[in-house]
């Protein structure tokens, strides 16, 4: 697989050739299963074939059980990785078992301690709130641990139930309860209140950072900056079209080896671009630039959208030409976006 990804990197080096890349993100799946030596060869391949900015943010997604002290030392000494995004999810063993995670509470704590010990200052952790069986005190304890470690970036998400997942099956079989939305809303409010009280900027609805530690990679994505993705299921965007590789590992490798990339592509209409701007913009602290949005709409669509914005004026506001979600709207944002979305 690693050789196939390197081959794809080389074969696609002419795409976006006029763009200097500011970030490298090793994520999706479990890249921390790679050895530091393998990670280095992959990044070396990128350095050799792509135009890069001098000050790069290079992130590795990792599971806590992969981040032993020896692994972290090797990662620090042998690779240019300068940011870790760690999938903690919870500090409670019962919740980790419920979420089918391989690690336990002790590994969560040790991996943070070890990462900081070897010199990784730019850390992000993922947390899930509102799981069945949890309570508010456990959630407060989790946030307290994050702040005790002075972790500079937190991504926090409410537990959602997806089709064709074990959780969905358990709920249908009444083996577990559905997530309680009232509890999730309470946890969401506590999250924002506690983190902002302790100096974290809520720069996106699920992302919080201390000054200077916002994710450059995700921020570029939210701004609509083109990017390239490599490997099975990886998505790319050139500003006009979005493409994604075949998800099956064997088919992916076979396609790369035969020099016939197996992927699908869609050209985004102005309406699709507008809907994405609405969704992504309202999730962020910057909001939606209305001047940019209007350029994507025909007169009829603009009138329709202005009417919907007016209907939602108790939850939305316009400041300095930007449409922004009010605090009380944030937990309802998915529904609000559906109301605002435009038909082609």
RASUL-V987963 format. One line per field, one symbol per residue. phi: phi as a letter, one per 40 degrees, with the letter a starting at -180 (. if undefined). A space follows every 50 residues. Layout:
phi = ???
This chain:
phi = .dccccccdccbcccfccbccbabbcaggbcccccdcccccccdccdcbb cbcccccbbbcacdcccccccccccccbbcdbabbbccgabbdccccdcg cccbdcccccccdccccchcccbbbcbbbgcdgcaccccccccccdcccf ccabbbbccbbbcfbdcccccccfcaccdcccccccccccdccccccbgc cccadbbbacdgbccccccccccgcdabbbhdgcbbabhbbbbacdcccc ccccccccfbdcababcccccccccccccccccbccgbccccccccbcdc cccccccccccbccbbabbfgbcbccdccccbcdcccdccdbcc
